[in-house]
Amino acid sequence: MGVGLDRRRAGVLLHITSLPGHGECGDLGSEAFNFVNFLHDVGATIWQTLPLGMPHGDGSPYQCLSAHAGNPALISIDWLVDRGWLQLADRCNDCSGHGELSKSCLVTKAFYGFQVLADVSAQQDFKQFCQDKSSWLDDFALFIALRNVFGHKSWNEWPDGLKQRKPDALSESRQLLKAVIEGIKFEQYVFFKQWDELKAYASSKGVLMFGDIPIFVSYDSADVWANREAFKLNPLGEMDVVAGVPPDYFSEFGQRWGNPHYNWVYLKKTGFKWWLDRIEAQYEMFDILRIDHFRGLEAAWEIPASEDTAVNGRWVTAPGGELLAAIQQHFPALTLVAEDLGIITPEVEALRDDFNLPGMKILQFAFGDDARNPYLPCNYRRNCVVYTGTHDNDTTQGWFDALNDTDKQRIYDYLGWSSLPMPSALIHAALGSVANLAIIPMQDILKLGSADRMNTPGTTEGNWRWRFDWSQLTGDKAGHFEHLIRLFGRGPR
């Protein structure tokens, strides 16, 4: 077992955007450090986030413009002011108060300040960052600059020379957009400087950072534009098939994600270099990594691009064993967690177990009629991660409120309590289970209902916007969480 799964621990699931604060979304500023303090104070030693990439317009962190770049919306403007690169007067002028466009404007102004006011050490640090990250940063910065020029159209709608990455067209664009490209690189520099400071602070408080890797990447991304041979595309660069999942618990029509599938033949020939580069970048950021939709490494649901739903797809096998072997060889100390939810076959379980990867147990899935249900605590093994629910589930309070009386009684019969209310009863069951790692969504700690869920799978409106306020974290809620962490031996050592 790797770090994080080596002993009994407790953690909290909270995306950075859900932190409180005055901006459009939470960021990497003081409130993130305050959250680390909260975790430390209650004895939780894991902070799990969602992917930190730059999302498309729907805000989903699972559909990003790059598998490497950070989300500039998470940049703390106060951090730039504190370094003298942005003046308070700039923060209060016409570009404030207009959401993330205003933040981008402010970061651009900070770049001007950086170029004039930053000391030699900082200037050199920026140059070194650009050099160290050039394998993805150069293409990403050009991609974002061009995407802005063409009104955020997908790269396959760009002029042919740029769509097909003709050297002359790329060279001309890099020259014309040089200043914009440098500004985009600066955004990434600031993001990673702020993240590194947060991670270092968390480490000083005994808190590990737990990240999330979407198995697929977005078609409209720098990754596919610059590395299309790694993906299953036709000669025109278009998708004939897209990724998703068949009908399941979350959706009767399945989920048509629309991501491109991998060209595994090419990836194997290159020793999985694209994947290894991706893992390395995330490993630098996190102590633990979850592979979202792990079952896609054994076989993925391939849907004709012409289909509107995911119903008419087929399973296509993938060389997950070879990929995981390569990852283990290159990153022997890396702790991976398999998101093994959904339609899980013996082959998927074997792939997970062959590499001794912990899987996930969701208590909201546990209480049917079958005592062999793998999500029931009596069926757990130590090498797993238990959740009351995830970002894709309703809050535990909302989930329980929607059940009929018979189902509610079955849950309490199993748990053995008639008076402990939800969500406390499920939190108690998770922390008291044999699983070495128990993760509780912040909404459940705050005892919030359905109005505060993070995401509803299969929908595109109203997701990813939830934020909490410190006033919701009353002393009795924090105290009860701390008591259970200590009671069940999940505190720091």
C-alpha positions as CSV (number, residue, x, y, z in Angstrom):
1,M,0.0,0.0,0.0
2,G,1.3,3.5,-0.9
3,V,1.1,6.7,1.1
4,G,-2.4,7.5,2.2
5,L,-3.5,3.9,2.3
6,D,-0.8,2.7,4.6
7,R,-2.9,3.1,7.8
8,R,-6.3,4.3,8.9
9,R,-7.0,7.8,7.7
10,A,-9.9,10.2,7.2
11,G,-10.3,12.9,4.6
12,V,-12.7,15.4,3.1
13,L,-13.8,15.7,-0.5
14,L,-14.0,19.4,-1.5
15,H,-13.1,21.0,-4.8
16,I,-11.1,24.2,-4.8
17,T,-14.0,26.0,-6.5
18,S,-16.2,25.2,-3.5
19,L,-14.1,27.2,-1.1
20,P,-15.7,30.4,0.3
21,G,-14.5,33.8,-0.7
22,H,-15.5,37.0,-2.6
23,G,-14.8,35.9,-6.2
24,E,-16.9,33.9,-8.7
25,C,-15.4,30.7,-7.3
26,G,-13.1,29.5,-4.6
27,D,-9.4,29.9,-5.3
28,L,-5.9,29.1,-4.0
29,G,-5.8,32.0,-1.6
30,S,-6.2,32.3,2.1
31,E,-9.4,30.3,2.3
32,A,-7.6,27.2,0.9
33,F,-5.0,27.6,3.7
34,N,-7.9,28.0,6.2
35,F,-9.3,24.7,5.0
36,V,-6.0,23.0,5.5
37,N,-6.1,24.4,9.1
38,F,-9.6,22.9,9.5
39,L,-8.5,19.5,8.4
40,H,-5.5,19.6,10.7
41,D,-7.6,20.7,13.6
42,V,-10.1,17.8,13.3
43,G,-7.5,15.2,12.6
44,A,-8.2,14.6,8.9
45,T,-5.1,14.0,6.9
46,I,-6.4,13.9,3.3
47,W,-7.9,16.6,1.1
48,Q,-9.4,15.2,-2.0
49,T,-10.2,17.6,-4.9
50,L,-11.7,17.2,-8.3
51,P,-9.4,17.7,-11.4
52,L,-7.8,21.1,-11.4
53,G,-7.7,21.6,-15.2
54,M,-9.1,24.5,-17.2
55,P,-12.8,23.6,-18.0
56,H,-14.9,24.5,-21.0
57,G,-17.9,26.7,-20.6
58,D,-20.0,24.2,-18.6
59,G,-17.5,24.3,-15.8
60,S,-17.0,20.5,-15.7
61,P,-13.5,19.7,-14.4
62,Y,-13.8,16.4,-16.2
63,Q,-13.8,18.1,-19.6
64,C,-10.8,20.3,-19.8
65,L,-8.8,22.2,-22.4
66,S,-5.5,20.5,-21.3
67,A,-4.5,17.4,-19.3
68,H,-1.6,19.4,-17.9
69,A,-2.6,23.1,-17.4
70,G,-4.1,24.4,-14.3
71,N,-7.4,26.4,-14.1
72,P,-6.5,30.1,-14.1
73,A,-9.9,30.8,-12.4
74,L,-8.3,29.3,-9.3
75,I,-5.6,31.9,-9.1
76,S,-5.7,34.2,-6.0
77,I,-5.6,37.8,-7.0
78,D,-4.6,38.8,-3.4
79,W,-1.4,36.7,-4.0
80,L,-0.5,38.9,-6.9
81,V,-1.2,42.1,-5.0
82,D,0.9,40.9,-2.1
83,R,3.9,40.5,-4.4
84,G,3.5,44.0,-5.7
85,W,2.9,42.9,-9.3
86,L,-0.7,44.1,-9.2
87,Q,-1.8,47.4,-7.6
88,L,-4.9,47.7,-5.5
89,A,-6.0,50.5,-7.8
90,D,-5.9,48.0,-10.7
91,R,-8.1,45.6,-8.7
92,C,-10.8,48.2,-8.3
93,N,-11.0,49.5,-11.8
94,D,-13.4,48.8,-14.7
95,C,-12.3,45.2,-15.2
96,S,-13.4,44.1,-11.7
97,G,-16.8,42.5,-11.0
98,H,-17.2,40.7,-14.3
99,G,-16.4,37.1,-13.3
100,E,-13.5,35.1,-14.7
101,L,-13.0,37.6,-17.6
102,S,-12.1,40.2,-15.0
103,K,-9.7,37.7,-13.3
104,S,-7.9,37.1,-16.6
105,C,-7.7,40.8,-17.1
106,L,-6.2,41.3,-13.7
107,V,-3.6,38.5,-14.2
108,T,-2.7,40.1,-17.5
109,K,-2.1,43.4,-15.7
110,A,-0.1,41.6,-13.1
111,F,2.1,40.2,-15.9
112,Y,2.9,43.8,-16.9
113,G,3.8,44.5,-13.3
114,F,5.8,41.4,-13.1
115,Q,7.9,42.3,-16.1
116,V,8.7,45.7,-14.7
117,L,8.8,45.1,-10.9
118,A,9.8,41.5,-10.3
119,D,13.3,40.9,-9.1
120,V,15.9,38.9,-11.1
121,S,15.2,35.7,-9.1
122,A,11.5,35.8,-9.9
123,Q,12.2,36.6,-13.6
124,Q,14.6,33.7,-13.8
125,D,12.1,31.4,-12.0
126,F,9.5,32.2,-14.7
127,K,11.9,31.4,-17.5
128,Q,12.9,28.2,-15.8
129,F,9.2,27.2,-15.4
130,C,8.6,27.8,-19.1
131,Q,11.6,25.7,-20.0
132,D,10.7,22.9,-17.6
133,K,7.1,22.7,-18.8
134,S,7.8,23.4,-22.5
135,S,6.8,19.8,-23.6
136,W,3.1,20.8,-23.0
137,L,3.1,24.5,-22.2
138,D,4.2,25.8,-25.6
139,D,1.4,24.0,-27.4
140,F,-1.1,24.8,-24.7
141,A,-0.3,28.6,-24.8
142,L,-0.6,28.7,-28.6
143,F,-3.8,26.7,-28.5
144,I,-5.5,29.0,-26.0
145,A,-4.3,32.1,-27.9
146,L,-5.7,30.7,-31.1
147,R,-8.9,29.6,-29.5
148,N,-9.4,33.2,-28.2
149,V,-8.7,34.6,-31.7
150,F,-11.3,32.2,-33.3
151,G,-14.1,32.9,-30.7
152,H,-13.6,29.8,-28.7
153,K,-14.4,27.5,-31.6
154,S,-13.1,24.0,-31.4
155,W,-9.7,23.5,-33.2
156,N,-11.3,21.4,-35.9
157,E,-13.1,24.5,-37.1
158,W,-10.0,26.6,-37.4
159,P,-8.4,27.5,-40.7
160,D,-6.9,24.4,-42.3
161,G,-3.2,25.4,-41.8
162,L,-3.7,25.7,-38.1
163,K,-6.1,22.8,-37.8
164,Q,-3.6,20.5,-39.5
165,R,-0.6,22.2,-37.6
166,K,1.3,23.2,-40.8
167,P,4.7,24.5,-39.6
168,D,4.5,27.8,-41.4
169,A,1.0,28.5,-40.0
170,L,2.2,27.7,-36.5
171,S,5.3,29.7,-36.8
172,E,3.4,32.8,-38.1
173,S,0.8,32.5,-35.3
174,R,3.5,32.2,-32.6
175,Q,5.1,35.4,-33.9
176,L,1.9,37.4,-34.2
177,L,0.6,36.2,-30.8
178,K,3.9,36.3,-29.0
179,A,2.8,38.7,-26.2
180,V,-0.5,36.9,-25.7
181,I,1.3,33.5,-25.5
182,E,3.7,34.9,-22.9
183,G,0.7,36.1,-20.8
184,I,-0.9,32.7,-20.9
185,K,2.4,31.1,-19.8
186,F,2.5,33.5,-16.9
187,E,-1.0,32.5,-15.9
188,Q,0.2,28.9,-15.7
189,Y,3.3,30.0,-13.8
190,V,1.2,31.8,-11.2
191,F,-1.2,28.9,-10.9
192,F,1.6,26.3,-10.2
193,K,3.4,28.7,-7.8
194,Q,0.3,29.1,-5.8
195,W,-0.5,25.4,-5.9
196,D,3.0,24.5,-4.8
197,E,2.7,26.8,-1.8
198,L,-0.6,25.3,-0.8
199,K,0.7,21.8,-1.1
200,A,3.8,22.6,0.9
201,Y,1.6,24.2,3.7
202,A,-0.7,21.1,3.7
203,S,2.4,18.9,4.0
204,S,3.6,20.9,7.0
205,K,0.2,20.3,8.6
206,G,0.3,16.6,7.9
207,V,-2.3,16.8,5.2
208,L,-1.9,14.8,1.9
209,M,-3.4,16.1,-1.3
210,F,-5.5,13.6,-3.3
211,G,-6.1,14.3,-7.0
212,D,-8.3,13.0,-9.7
213,I,-7.3,12.0,-13.3
214,P,-10.2,11.8,-15.8
215,I,-9.4,8.8,-17.9
216,F,-10.3,10.6,-21.1
217,V,-9.5,14.1,-22.4
218,S,-11.7,16.5,-24.2
219,Y,-11.6,16.5,-28.0
220,D,-11.4,20.3,-28.0
221,S,-8.1,20.3,-26.1
222,A,-4.5,21.1,-26.6
223,D,-3.7,17.5,-26.1
224,V,-5.8,16.2,-29.0
225,W,-4.8,19.1,-31.3
226,A,-1.1,18.6,-30.7
227,N,-1.0,14.8,-30.2
228,R,-3.8,13.6,-32.5
229,E,-1.9,10.4,-33.4
230,A,-2.5,9.3,-29.7
231,F,-6.3,9.3,-30.3
232,K,-8.7,7.4,-32.5
233,L,-9.5,10.0,-35.2
234,N,-10.2,9.7,-38.9
235,P,-7.8,11.2,-41.5
236,L,-9.7,14.6,-41.3
237,G,-9.1,14.7,-37.6
238,E,-12.7,14.1,-36.7
239,M,-14.2,11.5,-34.3
240,D,-16.1,8.5,-35.8
241,V,-16.6,7.1,-32.3
242,V,-16.8,8.8,-28.9
243,A,-16.5,7.7,-25.3
244,G,-19.2,7.3,-22.6
245,V,-20.9,4.6,-20.5
246,P,-23.9,2.5,-21.1
247,P,-27.2,2.8,-19.2
248,D,-26.6,2.4,-15.4
249,Y,-27.6,3.7,-12.0
250,F,-27.1,7.3,-13.0
251,S,-28.9,7.4,-16.4
252,E,-31.3,5.1,-18.2
253,F,-29.8,6.2,-21.6
254,G,-26.2,6.0,-20.4
255,Q,-23.8,8.9,-20.7
256,R,-22.5,10.1,-24.0
257,W,-19.4,12.0,-22.9
258,G,-18.1,12.8,-26.4
259,N,-14.4,12.3,-25.7
260,P,-12.1,10.7,-28.3
261,H,-10.9,7.2,-27.6
262,Y,-7.3,6.4,-27.4
263,N,-5.2,4.9,-30.2
264,W,-3.8,2.2,-28.1
265,V,-1.7,0.7,-30.9
266,Y,0.2,4.0,-31.3
267,L,0.5,4.5,-27.5
268,K,2.0,1.0,-27.0
269,K,4.5,1.6,-29.8
270,T,5.7,4.8,-27.9
271,G,5.9,3.0,-24.6
272,F,2.8,5.0,-23.4
273,K,4.9,8.2,-23.4
274,W,1.8,10.5,-23.6
275,W,0.2,8.8,-20.6
276,L,3.5,8.7,-18.6
277,D,4.0,12.4,-19.1
278,R,0.5,13.0,-17.9
279,I,1.0,10.9,-14.8
280,E,4.3,12.6,-14.0
281,A,2.7,16.0,-14.2
282,Q,0.0,15.0,-11.7
283,Y,2.4,13.1,-9.5
284,E,4.3,16.4,-9.0
285,M,1.0,18.0,-7.7
286,F,-0.5,15.2,-5.6
287,D,0.3,12.6,-3.0
288,I,-2.5,10.3,-4.2
289,L,-4.2,10.0,-7.6
290,R,-7.5,8.5,-8.5
291,I,-8.0,7.2,-12.0
292,D,-11.6,8.2,-12.9
293,H,-13.5,5.5,-14.8
294,F,-10.8,2.9,-14.1
295,R,-12.8,0.3,-15.9
296,G,-12.0,2.1,-19.2
297,L,-8.4,0.7,-18.8
298,E,-9.8,-2.8,-19.3
299,A,-12.5,-2.0,-21.8
300,A,-14.2,1.3,-22.8
301,W,-17.7,2.0,-24.2
302,E,-17.4,3.1,-27.8
303,I,-20.3,4.9,-29.2
304,P,-20.8,5.9,-32.9
305,A,-20.4,9.7,-33.1
306,S,-23.7,9.9,-35.0
307,E,-25.6,8.6,-32.0
308,D,-27.3,11.1,-29.7
309,T,-27.2,8.8,-26.6
310,A,-24.9,6.1,-25.3
311,V,-27.3,3.2,-25.7
312,N,-25.9,1.8,-29.0
313,G,-22.3,1.4,-28.1
314,R,-19.9,-1.5,-27.6
315,W,-17.1,-2.5,-25.3
316,V,-13.6,-2.2,-26.8
317,T,-10.7,-3.7,-24.9
318,A,-7.7,-1.6,-23.7
319,P,-4.2,-2.6,-22.7
320,G,-4.6,-1.5,-19.1
321,G,-2.3,-4.1,-17.7
322,E,0.6,-2.9,-19.9
323,L,-0.1,0.7,-19.1
324,L,-0.3,0.2,-15.3
325,A,2.9,-1.9,-15.5
326,A,4.7,1.0,-17.2
327,I,3.3,3.5,-14.6
328,Q,4.5,1.3,-11.7
329,Q,7.9,0.9,-13.3
330,H,8.4,4.7,-13.8
331,F,6.7,5.8,-10.6
332,P,7.1,3.0,-8.0
333,A,6.2,5.2,-5.0
334,L,3.0,6.5,-6.6
335,T,-0.3,5.8,-4.8
336,L,-3.1,5.1,-7.3
337,V,-6.8,4.6,-6.5
338,A,-9.1,2.9,-8.9
339,E,-12.6,4.5,-9.5
340,D,-14.2,1.1,-10.0
341,L,-17.8,2.1,-10.0
342,G,-20.4,1.3,-12.6
343,I,-20.5,-1.9,-14.7
344,I,-17.5,-3.8,-13.2
345,T,-16.6,-7.2,-14.6
346,P,-14.3,-9.9,-13.2
347,E,-11.7,-8.7,-15.7
348,V,-11.8,-5.2,-14.3
349,E,-11.5,-6.5,-10.8
350,A,-8.6,-8.7,-11.8
351,L,-6.8,-5.7,-13.4
352,R,-7.3,-3.7,-10.2
353,D,-6.2,-6.5,-7.9
354,D,-3.2,-7.5,-10.0
355,F,-1.7,-4.1,-9.3
356,N,-3.0,-4.1,-5.7
357,L,-5.0,-0.9,-6.3
358,P,-7.6,0.2,-3.7
359,G,-11.1,0.5,-5.1
360,M,-14.0,2.7,-4.0
361,K,-16.9,1.8,-1.8
362,I,-20.0,4.1,-1.9
363,L,-22.3,3.7,1.1
364,Q,-25.3,5.2,-0.8
365,F,-25.1,2.1,-3.1
366,A,-25.0,-0.4,-0.2
367,F,-28.4,-1.0,1.1
368,G,-30.4,-3.2,-1.2
369,D,-31.7,-6.7,-0.5
370,D,-28.4,-8.6,-1.2
371,A,-26.1,-9.2,1.8
372,R,-23.3,-9.8,-0.7
373,N,-23.5,-6.2,-2.0
374,P,-19.9,-5.1,-2.3
375,Y,-20.7,-1.7,-0.9
376,L,-21.9,-3.0,2.4
377,P,-19.2,-2.4,5.1
378,C,-19.3,-6.1,6.1
379,N,-17.8,-6.9,2.7
380,Y,-14.9,-4.4,2.7
381,R,-11.2,-5.1,2.8
382,R,-8.7,-2.8,4.3
383,N,-7.2,-1.7,1.0
384,C,-10.1,0.4,-0.2
385,V,-11.5,3.9,0.0
386,V,-15.0,4.3,1.5
387,Y,-17.2,7.3,0.8
388,T,-20.7,8.3,2.0
389,G,-21.1,9.6,-1.6
390,T,-19.1,11.3,-4.2
391,H,-19.4,14.5,-6.3
392,D,-21.7,12.6,-8.6
393,N,-24.1,11.5,-5.8
394,D,-26.8,13.5,-4.1
395,T,-25.8,14.7,-0.6
396,T,-26.4,11.9,1.9
397,Q,-29.2,14.0,3.5
398,G,-30.8,14.5,0.1
399,W,-30.4,10.8,-0.9
400,F,-32.0,9.6,2.4
401,D,-34.9,12.1,2.2
402,A,-35.8,10.7,-1.2
403,L,-36.1,7.1,0.0
404,N,-39.3,5.4,1.0
405,D,-39.9,4.3,4.6
406,T,-39.1,0.7,3.9
407,D,-35.7,1.5,2.4
408,K,-35.0,3.9,5.3
409,Q,-35.8,1.2,7.8
410,R,-33.6,-1.3,6.1
411,I,-30.7,1.1,6.4
412,Y,-31.2,1.6,10.0
413,D,-31.7,-2.1,10.6
414,Y,-28.3,-2.7,9.1
415,L,-26.6,0.1,10.9
416,G,-28.2,-0.8,14.2
417,W,-29.3,2.7,15.1
418,S,-32.8,4.1,15.4
419,S,-32.0,7.6,16.7
420,L,-28.8,8.7,15.0
421,P,-29.9,11.0,12.2
422,M,-28.6,11.3,8.7
423,P,-26.1,12.1,7.5
424,S,-24.3,11.4,10.8
425,A,-25.3,7.7,10.7
426,L,-23.6,7.1,7.3
427,I,-20.5,9.2,8.3
428,H,-20.3,7.0,11.4
429,A,-20.5,3.8,9.3
430,A,-17.8,5.1,6.9
431,L,-15.3,6.1,9.6
432,G,-16.0,3.0,11.6
433,S,-15.5,0.6,8.7
434,V,-12.4,-1.5,8.1
435,A,-11.4,0.6,5.0
436,N,-8.0,2.2,5.6
437,L,-9.2,5.5,4.0
438,A,-12.6,7.1,4.6
439,I,-13.5,10.3,2.6
440,I,-16.5,12.4,3.6
441,P,-17.9,15.1,1.2
442,M,-18.0,18.5,2.8
443,Q,-21.7,18.7,2.2
444,D,-22.3,15.7,4.5
445,I,-20.1,17.2,7.3
446,L,-22.3,20.3,7.0
447,K,-25.5,18.2,6.9
448,L,-26.8,19.8,3.7
449,G,-29.6,18.6,1.4
450,S,-30.1,18.1,-2.3
451,A,-29.9,21.8,-3.2
452,D,-26.2,21.6,-2.3
453,R,-25.1,18.6,-4.5
454,M,-22.1,19.2,-6.7
455,N,-23.1,17.4,-9.9
456,T,-26.0,15.5,-11.5
457,P,-24.6,13.1,-14.1
458,G,-26.2,13.3,-17.5
459,T,-27.1,16.9,-17.1
460,T,-25.2,20.1,-18.2
461,E,-27.0,22.9,-16.3
462,G,-26.4,24.0,-12.7
463,N,-23.5,21.8,-11.9
464,W,-20.1,22.5,-10.3
465,R,-21.2,25.7,-8.7
466,W,-21.6,24.7,-5.1
467,R,-19.7,26.6,-2.4
468,F,-19.8,26.5,1.3
469,D,-19.6,29.2,3.9
470,W,-17.7,29.0,7.2
471,S,-20.8,30.0,9.1
472,Q,-22.3,26.6,8.1
473,L,-19.5,24.8,9.9
474,T,-20.7,25.2,13.5
475,G,-18.7,24.0,16.4
476,D,-20.8,21.0,17.0
477,K,-20.5,19.8,13.4
478,A,-16.7,20.1,13.4
479,G,-16.5,18.7,16.9
480,H,-18.5,15.6,16.0
481,F,-16.4,15.0,12.9
482,E,-13.3,15.3,15.0
483,H,-14.7,13.0,17.7
484,L,-15.5,10.2,15.1
485,I,-12.0,10.5,13.5
486,R,-10.4,10.0,17.0
487,L,-12.9,7.4,18.0
488,F,-12.1,5.1,15.0
489,G,-8.4,5.6,15.1
490,R,-8.1,7.7,11.9
491,G,-6.3,10.7,13.4
492,P,-2.7,11.7,12.8
493,R,0.1,9.7,14.5
